[in-house]
Amino acid sequence: MIELRGITKRYSIGGSLVEVLSSIDLEIKKGESVSIMGPSGSGKSTLMNIIGCLDKPTEGAYTLGGIRVDSMDEDALARARNLNIGFVFQSFNLLARHTAVENVELPLFYAGVNDSESLAKAALKEVGLEHRMNHKPNELSGGERQRVAIARAIVLNPPIILADEPTGNLDSRTGKEIMALFDGLHSKGTTLVLVTHDPNVAAFAQRAINIKDGKVVI
């Protein structure tokens, strides 16, 4: 499903090139659950952005679902991202003036999908929020907002869910509930990639990938 070969990423900072990722080789199989762990500054967020087709490597090959995406232009990369990956972020990234169901409808709207409201409601029901569909983010708890974010991520039924510190803003009880949701998605065949520094979150995955100084370490 995900194959990285020799992935290197450099940024120009103050006139100098800084290498954030160095010759990363990585495979994630269809239906696998994987955690990517590393301290702040290790390069795991940069790696997440490349896996999520939010950024492109400086060097190396990235194959997603059997298709090379590292050399795609921005429009093609966006299409690959929308077809393959659902995102869940630590900060939820919900639109404050929109209800839960309207937030979940957004990916459907951009994909030109008809009957978006019924599909959004079905996704919210799947994460246990059928009773909060018409509430705005400021009327929801942190756990409920994360459930809305998960519903938005799964509404297009992507084969991959990429979650960045998915419990970082939640208390431990709510965090366990959210991870149980991810576990349920994985049991249905979704490929799950968790980017985290929390070993309790990483423990939910079948396999841990550790990043240090821009390299995969064992």
N, C-alpha and C positions, 0 to 999 in steps of 0.2 A: 504493500500500500504506500509506504513512504521509504524512499531510498536516497540517502545522501552519500556522495562520493567526493572526497577531497574538498569539502566545503570550507572556504576561507572568506572572512569578511574583514575589510579594512575601512577605516574612516579617516578622513583628513581633518586633523585637529591642530589648529595653530600653525598650519604650514607643514606639519609632520604627519606621516601615515601611521596610524595606530591599528595593530592587528588585534581584533576582538575575538575572532574564531580562527583556529588554525588546523586545516586539513582534517575536518571532521568526517568520519565514516560512520554511518548509522543506518540501520534497517528497522522498520516497525511493520510487522505483518498485519494483514487484514484481521480484524477482530481482537487484536491484542490490546492489553491495557498497560501503559508505560508511564512511569514518572521520570521527569527530568529535574534533577536536583543540583543545587550549587549555591554558594554564598553570593552575596551582592557583589557585582563586578566580575562574576565568573564567566559571563557570556551567555547564560541560559536564556535571558530575555531576547538577545539577538538571535539565538538559535530558534526560539519560539516564533519570532517574526518571520524568519526564513521558512520554517515548516508551514506556517500559516499563510504563506504567499503575501505577506504584508511588506516584505523586503526581498531583495535579490542578493545572492552572494557575489563577492568580488571574483572568486574563482570556484571551480568545482561544478558538479552535476547534481541536480535535484530532480528525481523522478517521482511523480505523484500519481498513483493509480495507473501506472504504466506509461505516463506521458511526461516528457521532459518539460519542466516549467521554468528552469533557471534562466533561459534566454528569451522568454516570452516578453512581449511589450506589455504596458500597464493594463490595457483593456483585456487582453487575453489572460493575464495573470488574475485580474479581478473575476473573470468568468470561472477560471479554475478554482479560485477561492470560494466563490459562491456555490458552486456545484458540489464541492467536496468537504468543506469545513464549516462547522458551527463553533462559534467562539463564546466562551464564558469568561468574563473578566472580574478581577477582585473588586473593582469599583462599580460593577453592575452595568454602567453605561446606558442607563435608561433615560428617556426623554421626560423631563419633569412635568410638562404640561399635558402629557398623554396618559391615558388609562393603561392598565396592564394589557388588555386585549389589543389596544392600538399599538403599543410597543412591540408586541409579538407579531403584529401584522406587517411591520416595516420590511423585513426580508422578502415577504411575499409580494409586497407592492413593488419593490425594486426588481423582483424576478418576473413581474408581469403575470402573476398567478391569479386566476379568477377565484371567487368565493373565499377570499382571504379571511373574512371574519369567522366563518365556521371552522376553518383550519386552525386559526389562532386559538379559538375557544377549545378545540380538541387538544391542542398542545398544552394549554393551561390546565385542562382537566387531567392530563397525564401526569403533571407535576403536583397535583392536589390543590389547585388554586381556582377551582370552578366557582367558589363563593366570593372571590375577590377580583373578578375580571374587570369590573368597572371602577376600580380604585386607582388613584394616581400614586406614584412612587412615595410621596411624602405621607401617604395614608397606610403604607405597608411597613412591616418590620423588615429588618435586614435579611432574615431568612426568606421572607416572602419575596423581597426584591430579587434575591438570587434565584428563586424558583421562576420568576418571570424571565430572568436572563437565560435560564436553562431552556424554558419553553421557546424563547426566541431562537436559541441555538438549534433546537431540534425540529422546528416547524417545517423546514424544507427537507427533513429526513436525510441529513448529510451522512456519509459513511464514517466521517471522523469528527469527534468533538475535541477541541483544544481548549483546555481550561487553565487560566493563569491565576495562581494563588486563589482558588475558588472558595476557600473558607477563611481567607485572611482578615475579613472584616466581620466575622461571625463569632459568637460564643461557642464553646466546645460542644454543647448539646446540639445546637442548630447546625454546626459544622458536620456532626455525625449524620444528621438527617440528610443534609445535602450530599454527602459522600455516598449514602445509601441510594440516593436517586441516581448518581453516576454509576454505581454498581449495577443497578437495574438496567440502565441503558446499555452497559457493556454486556450484560447477560443476554441481551437481544441481538448482539452481533456488532454493535457500534465499536469502532476503534477509538480508544480513549487515550489521550495524551495529557498528563497533568504536569504543569510546570510549578514547582513549589520548593520552598526551603524547609517545609514542615515534614519531619519523618512520619508523623501520624497520618498525614494525607498520602505520602508516598507509599505507605504500607498497604493502601487499597489496591495498588497496581500489581500486576504480575511480575513486573521487572522494573528495576531502577537503573537509570542512566545518570552518572555523576559527571558534572562539568566543573573543571577547575582551570583557571587561566586560559580559557578558550579551547580546552582540549577535553576529550572524553577520557576519564580515568576509571580504573577498575578498583 
